Amino acid sequence: MRILSNYLVNPLSVIIATLFTFINFLVILLPFHVTLILFLDSQSNFDLSNNIFIYTMIFMFIFTLIYLCLDFYYGFTIKTIIKGCLEIKTIPELDFLQKNFDETIKNFDLKNVTFLLQESKEINAFAVLSLRKKYVIITTEMVEHILKSFDTQEAQDKAFQGLIAHELSHLINWDSLPNLILLSGQVVAVILSNILTFVSTLVIRIISIIPIVSLFAVIVTYIFLFLQFCLNMIYSFILQPLYLLIERFFGRVIEHRSDYQSAKALSWESMYLCLNSLMALNGNTFNSSFSTHPSTINRILHIYKIEKSPENIEVSFFSKYFSLILVFASLVLSIYFLVMNFNHLNYLNEILKDYLALFYSSTKDLLFYIHETKLYLPIVVAIIAAFLTFYILKKISLFVKKIYVSKNLNRSENTPIDFLLLYAIQNNDLNAFLNILKSGANIDMIFEGHTIETYAQHMNPKFLKHIEKIKG
């Protein structure tokens, strides 16, 4: 996992963002392309339709890459995001915040970073960058929240430094670049969609004026709308959730890496205090496959007892610059193909025709085969069996972990993570409870004069059976 977070997660995120941008283009173009094919009789017209489709895809990709490069250099998107923000160093009452920033950035190999304040009721902080400028933005509500969460100046400063170091980790790893690729693709997709919609509407209206072919215009319109609806359904309910599943998995890995690098830059206490303040918001211990962040408990356990590194935080060349290398290589190859290699267009045309024909034939044959052999029943049984197997393996894993934790309990020494047990009980999260104990928390802790059993009896009586089994 450490190799994935340090070396591969950003390159993989960029590749997936690029592929999903391509898919977005396909969703826009395919209804127009297929509608044309249905009403073209001659082979030459069919080839012309395919050529237009291929050229449009290449043009969109090139335009996206050019827009991305310009955006990354000049920072169009970034300027929109930071609009209305104020430099913290220009606000006298936040001088302490700027001092924390100046102290923290010394631990990172970063330059030209501006610390900004955003007027917002959202408790948040984030980092964005262009090629020439980098920004860490913290909201007014986040500042107030941390100030209210701790009574001492020292604790407040450490929490701010942990938060700032986390955001600086995002900057040094260029974590915002995959989102820039998606945003650039969306800009191009919206422009092309508006152009195609305008052209198709104009053509259909012209055809509708002619009495003989007016019915043809209605048929074309309904076929196009049907194809668009089907593709949008596939995009919304299959492709987009699949992308979110992968993208948010990578996002959680990135958050763990930024927490870890923050702890390595300052030692674990600073990031611990920052995350501790977030626990007070909602007691979050839960996260799913679609969560944008790991659970706060897991984040705290991930950085617990990490010592400060004697060296500044750096990233690998591959992780940092792979994104730019991929973007520029794709741009050069696309332009080369479009300008210098026209002969390959017919080859691509043939591949596209063969693929569409094969896809249609294979899909039809597969559906008929499943229906005739009643294979859908074994498929449903296999899916149910897979879910049951996963559920049973999860229970077995939890049982084994419970036995291991029971044999290695801390029952005497209090630790900074003892309080996390209360949040795990409150959220009925046995796995988190075991992970906290495995990290060394004291199961016989006393919180505000109450034992953990008393707390469970009040907040979640059903959890008592787990505590009793673990204690033996």
Stockholm file with secondary structure:
# STOCKHOLM 1.0

chainA/1-472         MRILSNYLVNPLSVIIATLFTFINFLVILLPFHVTLILFLDSQSNFDLSNNIFIYTMIFMFIFTLIYLCLDFYYGFTIKTIIKGCLEIKTIPELDFLQKNFDETIKNFDLKNVTFLLQESKEINAFAVLSLRKKYVIITTEMVEHILKSFDTQEAQDKAFQGLIAHELSHLINWDSLPNLILLSGQVVAVILSNILTFVSTLVIRIISIIPIVSLFAVIVTYIFLFLQFCLNMIYSFILQPLYLLIERFFGRVIEHRSDYQSAKALSWESMYLCLNSLMALNGNTFNSSFSTHPSTINRILHIYKIEKSPENIEVSFFSKYFSLILVFASLVLSIYFLVMNFNHLNYLNEILKDYLALFYSSTKDLLFYIHETKLYLPIVVAIIAAFLTFYILKKISLFVKKIYVSKNLNRSENTPIDFLLLYAIQNNDLNAFLNILKSGANIDMIFEGHTIETYAQHMNPKFLKHIEKIKG
#=GR chainA/1-472 SS CHHIIIIIHHHHHHHHHHHHHHHHHHHHHHHHHHHHHHTCCSHHHHHHHHHHHHHHHHHHHHHHHHHHHHHHHHCHHHHHHTTTCEEGGGCGGGHHHHHHHHHHHTTBCCCSEEEEEECCSSCCEEEEECSSCEEEEEEHHHHHHHHHHCSSHHHHHHHHHHHHHHHHHHHHTTTTHHHHHHHHHHHHHHHHHHHHHHHHHHHHHHHHHSTTTHHHHHHHHHHHHHHHHHHHHHIIIIIHHHHHHHHHHHHHHHHHHHHHHHHHHHCHHHHHHHHHHHHHHHCCCCCCTTCSSCCHHHHHHHHTTCCCCSSCBCCCHHHHHHHHHHHHHHHHHHHHHHHHCTHHHHHHHHHHHHHHHHHHHHHHHHHHHHHHTTTHHHHHHHHHHHHHHHHHHHHHHHHHHHHHHHHTCBCSCCCTTTTHHHHHHHTTCHHHHHHHHHTTCBTTCEETTEEHHHHHHHHCGGGHHHHHHHHC
#=GC SS_cons         CHHIIIIIHHHHHHHHHHHHHHHHHHHHHHHHHHHHHHTCCSHHHHHHHHHHHHHHHHHHHHHHHHHHHHHHHHCHHHHHHTTTCEEGGGCGGGHHHHHHHHHHHTTBCCCSEEEEEECCSSCCEEEEECSSCEEEEEEHHHHHHHHHHCSSHHHHHHHHHHHHHHHHHHHHTTTTHHHHHHHHHHHHHHHHHHHHHHHHHHHHHHHHHSTTTHHHHHHHHHHHHHHHHHHHHHIIIIIHHHHHHHHHHHHHHHHHHHHHHHHHHHCHHHHHHHHHHHHHHHCCCCCCTTCSSCCHHHHHHHHTTCCCCSSCBCCCHHHHHHHHHHHHHHHHHHHHHHHHCTHHHHHHHHHHHHHHHHHHHHHHHHHHHHHHTTTHHHHHHHHHHHHHHHHHHHHHHHHHHHHHHHHTCBCSCCCTTTTHHHHHHHTTCHHHHHHHHHTTCBTTCEETTEEHHHHHHHHCGGGHHHHHHHHC
//
